[in-house]
Amino acid sequence: MTASWAVLFDMDGTLVDTEVLLLEALSQELAASGVRAVVRPEELRGRDVAGNLARLTTLMPAPVPAPELYARVEGRVLDRLRLGIVPLPGAVVLLGALRRARIPCALVSSSYRAMVDAVLPSLGAEFAVTVAGDEVRRPKPDPEAYLTAAARLGIAPGRCVVVEDSSTGLRSGRAAGCVTVAVAPTAEPVALGVPGLTGLTVERLARLADAEAAPAGHGGTG
């Protein structure tokens, strides 16, 4: 029997902490160019790759095209990811429970395809659909990525539960008409807010997908 609902996961900061690796690689590239500026994680979190690179190139003493800077940073991060990365607490357990319950899951990331593919082996899960940041025309907070994932799964956005850690991603999911769950503190209106993935179960997510009282944009902490 085909499931009538699905879970759409963000990747960076939700399932794995690749953002710290990205920040480290960016800092290394800036230092190699003679820049000693400190970039805080919150300045990068939840933003699309192209936007971050465009901002960071302005710190360089000599202009560096964003694609070139991305290639350098991506190379550093991919080298690290190929060694494996430990999923965030609760990620493996929740993905395994959803798999056993035969609930379709999608991975919807602002990271580019090469990085998504490098992370997937560490998650130990097979996603029915994966959408990378370089595969959409309009990145988060635009709803395109989540609408694309829902369409590929063949499930209406209103029956999809989006699990995110950033305000940018939550706005994207809400704009797509999905039920949004925050796994980090946020000021965004969400159907459920929890301190991490360990606070989520298949049953809890199913109730959100089924609840008429949890439309996109509904506030609450569940």
C-alpha angles and dihedrals in degrees: 000000000000116000115247095212140037144198121234113199129200111218114207111069092358106064100007135012099238091141091078089054091049092050091049092050092047091049090050091052092048091049091049087056092051096258117137096181116133115230113202119219092236089061089063105030116117095359124123118259096243092052093050093048093048089054095045095050087066088067093058117102088222123035113264119188111243093237090055093048090048091051090053094046093043091053092055093047095045091051088056095043093052087066088059133255128232112241117236117266113288096013099108093041094050095045090049092050092050090049092052090048088050093236110156115238133195131197112220114184138169087213117099122259097261091057094044091052091048091055099045097078090057092055094059091214137111114225118205089219135014124191120190129199095249091054097067130065095219118038128210131325081046109085094231096102095051093041088052092051093048092049092050090050090048092231125125113252091238088063093051122094113210116207112200142158101200135068089230092057094043091053089050093052094045092049088053089057095249128139106257128217122187119208093186134044112287141165090215119110107254138170090234137009122196132167093240147334092286087074092062130084134174089252093051092049091046091055090053092050091049099041115105086197092064106070120158110287096026111140125224147102098239 
